């Protein structure tokens, strides 16, 4: 009826169609908006409903979802995927929260975090239904709020997830992550003159050789190629940990090795938080 009233009031067809399409999808399997205006208004309306409910603690629990927030989130995700929209979900949520904050008082950051996780959970369920491992989705979601980018990265991770090389890289990543967290070291500048082992030199050389290429492939969203290059670190990382004591007695040597590992984990992080891979 909204479209009909809009036409009767002299609105142009773009406005009339957007009014009608902003309700779409109304249910699972329903048609999605065909126009950009309809898609944008539909997403804005659904996100406003989700954010508003979360802000006042009307959050779905179990099978209880009286305001159809799960359906609204799935509708937003389906529109983004169908139209290939490059929208960062976290940025959209923050904008919606900022608008709402002009009218009511609530915990903004708590709401942003909860809504982001709620929507990503729906996307995780969508992709796992399509056959992707949920941990690959979680890993990919750590690099971006862009749904299309998460989709691409998760599929690349899943393609290599069962290989021995990936298992080695994931194990090395977790080990490096633990070492760096315990040490509290954040530096990334190392001095090759302080290397005492060929295994340190081998790892440093590979980082210098591969870093620019991996960064470029990730920026261009060629995640499969980026993963292929990242897996070349499997052997050197294994050999490094088999032969090098990171926490050396010599403070300068130790700090140098920690800086090397910080440089390495920064490269790995381009593909996501690999600690999320089970």
Buried (B, 14 or more C-beta within 10 A) or exposed (E): EEBEEBBEEEBEEEBBBBBBBBBBBEEEEEEBBEBEBBBBBBBBBBBBBBBBBBBEEBBBEEEEBEBBBBBBBBBBBBBBBEBEBEBEBBEBBBEBBEEBBEEEEBEBEEBBBBBBEBBBBBBBBBBBEEEBBBBBBBBBBBBBBBBBBBBBBBBBBBBBBEEEBBBBBBBBBEBBBEBBEEBEBEEBEBEEEBBBBEBBEBBBEBBEEBBEEBBEBBEEBBBBBBBBBBBBBBEBBBBBBEEBEBEBEEEEBBBBBBBBBBBBBEBBBBBBBBBBBE
